[in-house]
Amino acid sequence: MLAAAGRKTGLIMTNTRKRHTPEQVVRKLGQADRMLADGADVAAVCRELGASEQTYYRWRNQYGGLKADDAKRLKELEKQNATLKRLLAEAELEKAALKELAEGNF
């Protein structure tokens, strides 16, 4: 039995993905920096971290110079921002509906 995509575990491919917390990502990037300084190549570092090269570079781009606390705060702010955007969209939709009702175009 093989699934179309996923992580290879023995003979069966699964679709499970590991989500890392921002603190874990920052810790893994620090570990990667140490390994790269010791002369390891990026492919070997990624194998050791259990992440693809694409994921490594995305993490590097997103969390490059952050400390664990900064990364956690960034995630909290992103979540709060998404909530505020959703609330604004709902308010704008409600406002448009009320305007349409007031004009009698229903």
VEXTORZA-92843 format. One line per field, with one value per residue: residue in one letter; chain; x, y negated, z negated of N, C-alpha, C in turn. Coordinates in Angstrom, 1 decimal, decimal comma, m for minus. Each point is the difference from the previous one (the first is absolute). Layout:
<recs>
aa: c(a	...)
ch: c(A	...)
n.east: c(X	...)
n.north: c(Y	...)
n.up: c(Z	...)
ca.east: c(X	...)
ca.north: c(Y	...)
ca.up: c(Z	...)
c.east: c(X	...)
c.north: c(Y	...)
c.up: c(Z	...)
</recs>
This chain:
<recs>
aa: c(m	l	a	a	a	g	r	k	t	g	l	i	m	t	n	t	r	k	r	h	t	p	e	q	v	v	r	k	l	g	q	a	d	r	m	l	a	d	g	a	d	v	a	a	v	c	r	e	l	g	a	s	e	q	t	y	y	r	w	r	n	q	y	g	g	l	k	a	d	d	a	k	r	l	k	e	l	e	k	q	n	a	t	l	k	r	l	l	a	e	a	e	l	e	k	a	a	l	k	e	l	a	e	g	n	f)
ch: c(A	A	A	A	A	A	A	A	A	A	A	A	A	A	A	A	A	A	A	A	A	A	A	A	A	A	A	A	A	A	A	A	A	A	A	A	A	A	A	A	A	A	A	A	A	A	A	A	A	A	A	A	A	A	A	A	A	A	A	A	A	A	A	A	A	A	A	A	A	A	A	A	A	A	A	A	A	A	A	A	A	A	A	A	A	A	A	A	A	A	A	A	A	A	A	A	A	A	A	A	A	A	A	A	A	A)
n.east: c(0,8	m0,2	0,1	m0,7	m0,2	1,1	0,1	1,1	m0,8	1,1	m1,1	m0,5	m0,5	0,2	m1,1	0,6	m0,2	1,2	m0,7	0,9	0,2	m0,3	m0,2	m0,7	m0,6	0,0	m0,4	m0,8	m0,3	m0,1	m0,7	m0,8	0,0	m0,2	m0,9	m0,5	0,2	m0,4	m0,6	m1,1	m0,5	m0,7	0,2	1,2	0,0	m0,6	0,8	1,0	m0,5	0,0	0,6	m0,9	0,7	m1,1	m0,3	1,2	m0,1	m1,2	0,4	1,1	m0,9	m0,8	0,9	0,7	m0,3	m1,0	m0,3	0,0	0,3	0,9	0,3	m0,1	0,6	0,8	m0,1	0,2	0,9	0,5	m0,2	0,5	0,9	0,1	m0,1	0,8	0,8	m0,2	0,2	1,0	0,3	m0,2	0,7	0,9	m0,1	0,0	1,0	0,6	m0,3	0,4	1,0	0,1	m0,2	0,8	0,7	m0,4	1,2	m1,0)
n.north: c(1,2	m0,9	m1,0	m0,9	m0,5	m0,4	0,3	0,5	0,9	0,6	0,7	m0,7	m0,8	m0,9	m0,6	0,5	m1,2	m0,2	m0,6	m0,9	m0,1	m1,3	0,4	1,1	m0,9	m0,9	0,9	0,5	m1,2	m0,2	1,2	m0,4	m1,2	0,6	0,8	m1,1	m0,5	1,2	m0,5	0,2	0,7	m0,8	0,9	0,1	m1,3	m0,1	0,9	m0,7	m1,1	0,8	m0,8	m0,4	m0,1	0,3	0,9	0,5	m0,2	0,6	0,9	0,2	0,0	0,8	0,8	m0,3	m1,2	0,8	m0,4	1,0	m0,9	m0,6	1,2	0,2	m1,1	0,3	1,2	m0,5	m0,9	1,0	0,8	m1,0	m0,2	1,3	0,0	m1,0	0,6	1,2	m0,6	m0,5	1,2	0,6	m1,0	0,1	1,3	m0,1	m0,9	0,8	1,0	m0,7	m0,3	1,3	0,4	m1,0	0,4	1,1	0,4	0,6)
n.up: c(0,0	1,0	m0,8	0,6	m1,2	m0,5	m1,3	0,4	m0,4	0,2	0,2	m1,0	1,0	m0,9	m0,2	m1,1	m0,5	m0,3	m0,8	0,3	m1,3	m0,1	m1,3	0,4	0,9	m0,9	m0,9	1,0	0,2	m1,3	m0,1	1,0	m0,6	m1,2	0,5	0,5	m1,2	m0,3	1,1	m0,7	1,0	0,8	1,0	m0,6	m0,1	1,2	0,4	m0,6	0,6	1,0	0,8	0,9	1,1	0,7	m0,9	0,1	1,3	0,0	m0,8	0,8	1,1	m0,6	m0,5	1,1	m0,4	m0,2	m1,2	m0,9	m0,9	0,9	0,2	m1,3	m0,3	1,0	m0,4	m1,2	0,5	0,7	m1,1	m0,7	0,8	0,1	m1,3	m0,1	0,9	m0,7	m1,2	0,6	0,6	m1,1	m0,6	0,9	m0,2	m1,3	0,1	0,9	m0,8	m1,1	0,7	0,4	m1,3	m0,4	1,0	m0,6	0,3	m0,5)
ca.east: c(m0,8	0,7	m0,8	0,6	1,1	0,2	1,3	0,2	0,2	0,1	m0,4	m1,3	0,1	m1,1	m0,3	0,2	1,0	0,3	m0,1	0,9	m0,3	1,1	1,2	0,7	0,7	1,1	1,0	0,5	0,8	1,3	0,7	0,5	1,1	1,2	0,5	0,5	1,3	0,9	0,4	m1,0	m0,7	m1,4	m0,7	0,3	m0,6	m1,4	m0,3	0,1	m1,1	m1,3	m0,7	0,5	0,8	m1,0	m0,5	1,1	0,2	m1,2	0,2	1,1	m0,5	m1,0	0,4	1,4	0,7	m0,8	0,2	m1,2	m1,1	m0,5	m0,7	m1,3	m0,7	m0,3	m1,1	m1,2	m0,4	m0,6	m1,3	m0,9	m0,2	m0,9	m1,3	m0,4	m0,4	m1,3	m1,0	m0,2	m0,7	m1,4	m0,6	m0,2	m1,0	m1,2	m0,3	m0,5	m1,4	m0,9	m0,1	m0,9	m1,3	m0,4	m0,3	m1,1	0,4	0,0)
ca.north: c(m1,2	m1,2	m1,2	m0,8	m1,0	0,1	0,4	1,4	0,7	1,4	0,3	m0,7	m1,4	m0,6	m1,4	m0,8	m1,1	m0,5	m1,4	m0,4	m1,3	m0,9	0,2	1,1	m0,4	m0,8	0,9	0,8	m0,9	m0,1	1,3	0,0	m0,9	0,7	1,1	m0,6	m0,6	1,2	0,4	0,8	m0,7	m0,3	1,2	0,8	m0,7	0,2	1,4	0,1	m0,7	0,7	m1,0	m0,1	m1,2	m1,1	m0,4	m0,7	m1,4	m0,8	m0,3	m1,0	m1,3	m0,4	m0,1	m0,1	m0,7	m0,1	0,8	0,8	m0,9	m0,8	0,9	0,3	m1,3	m0,2	0,9	m0,6	m1,1	0,5	0,5	m1,1	m0,7	0,8	m0,1	m1,4	0,0	0,7	m0,8	m1,2	0,5	0,2	m1,3	m0,6	0,7	m0,4	m1,4	0,1	0,5	m1,0	m1,1	0,5	0,0	m1,3	m0,5	0,7	0,9	1,3)
ca.up: c(0,0	0,0	0,2	1,1	m0,5	m1,5	m0,5	0,2	m1,3	0,3	1,3	0,3	0,0	m0,7	0,3	m1,1	0,0	m1,3	m0,1	m1,0	m0,6	0,3	m0,8	0,5	1,2	m0,4	m0,5	1,1	0,8	m0,7	0,2	1,4	0,1	m0,6	0,9	1,2	m0,3	m0,2	1,3	0,6	1,1	m0,3	0,1	m1,2	m1,1	0,1	m0,4	m1,5	m0,6	0,3	0,8	1,4	0,2	0,2	m1,3	m0,7	0,6	m0,4	m1,4	m0,1	0,4	m0,9	m1,4	0,1	m1,0	m1,2	m1,2	m0,2	m0,5	1,1	1,0	m0,6	0,1	1,4	0,3	m0,7	0,7	1,2	m0,3	m0,4	1,3	0,7	m0,6	0,2	1,4	0,2	m0,6	0,9	1,2	m0,5	m0,3	1,3	0,7	m0,7	0,4	1,4	0,0	m0,5	1,0	1,0	m0,5	m0,2	1,4	0,5	1,1	m0,4)
c.east: c(0,9	m0,9	0,7	1,1	0,1	1,4	0,2	0,3	0,0	m0,5	m1,3	0,3	m1,2	m0,1	0,2	1,1	0,2	0,0	1,0	m0,4	1,1	1,3	0,8	0,7	1,2	1,1	0,7	0,9	1,4	0,9	0,6	1,2	1,3	0,5	0,6	1,4	1,0	0,3	m1,1	m0,7	m1,5	m0,8	0,1	m0,7	m1,5	m0,4	0,0	m1,1	m1,4	m0,9	0,6	0,9	m0,9	m0,5	1,1	0,2	m1,2	0,2	1,1	m0,5	m1,0	0,5	1,5	0,7	m0,8	0,5	m1,4	m1,2	m0,5	m0,8	m1,4	m0,9	m0,5	m1,2	m1,3	m0,6	m0,6	m1,4	m1,0	m0,3	m1,1	m1,4	m0,6	m0,5	m1,4	m1,1	m0,3	m0,8	m1,5	m0,8	m0,3	m1,2	m1,4	m0,4	m0,6	m1,4	m1,0	m0,2	m0,9	m1,5	m0,6	m0,4	m1,3	0,3	0,1	m0,9)
c.north: c(m1,2	m1,2	m0,9	m0,9	0,3	0,4	1,5	0,6	1,5	0,3	m0,8	m1,5	m0,6	m1,5	m0,9	m1,0	m0,5	m1,6	m0,4	m1,4	m1,0	0,2	1,2	m0,3	m0,8	0,9	0,9	m0,9	m0,2	1,2	0,0	m0,9	0,7	1,1	m0,6	m0,6	1,1	0,6	1,0	m0,7	m0,1	1,3	0,9	m0,6	0,2	1,5	0,2	m0,7	0,7	m1,0	0,0	m1,3	m1,2	m0,6	m0,7	m1,4	m0,9	m0,4	m1,1	m1,4	m0,6	m0,3	m0,3	m0,7	0,0	0,9	0,7	m0,9	m0,8	0,8	0,3	m1,3	m0,2	0,9	m0,5	m1,2	0,3	0,5	m1,1	m0,8	0,7	m0,2	m1,4	m0,2	0,6	m0,9	m1,3	0,4	0,2	m1,3	m0,7	0,7	m0,4	m1,4	m0,1	0,5	m1,0	m1,2	0,4	0,0	m1,4	m0,6	0,7	0,9	1,4	0,9)
c.up: c(0,0	0,2	1,0	m0,5	m1,5	m0,3	0,0	m1,4	0,2	1,4	0,4	m0,1	m0,7	0,3	m1,2	0,2	m1,4	0,0	m1,2	m0,6	0,4	m0,8	0,5	1,3	m0,3	m0,5	1,0	0,9	m0,7	0,1	1,4	0,1	m0,5	1,0	1,3	m0,3	m0,2	1,4	0,7	1,2	m0,4	0,0	m1,2	m1,2	0,1	m0,4	m1,5	m0,7	0,3	0,8	1,5	0,1	0,2	m1,3	m0,8	0,5	m0,4	m1,5	m0,2	0,4	m1,0	m1,4	m0,2	m1,2	m1,3	m1,1	m0,2	m0,5	1,1	1,0	m0,6	0,1	1,4	0,3	m0,7	0,7	1,4	m0,2	m0,4	1,3	0,9	m0,6	0,3	1,5	0,3	m0,6	0,9	1,2	m0,4	m0,1	1,4	0,8	m0,6	0,4	1,4	0,0	m0,5	1,0	1,1	m0,4	m0,1	1,4	0,6	1,1	m0,5	0,7)
</recs>
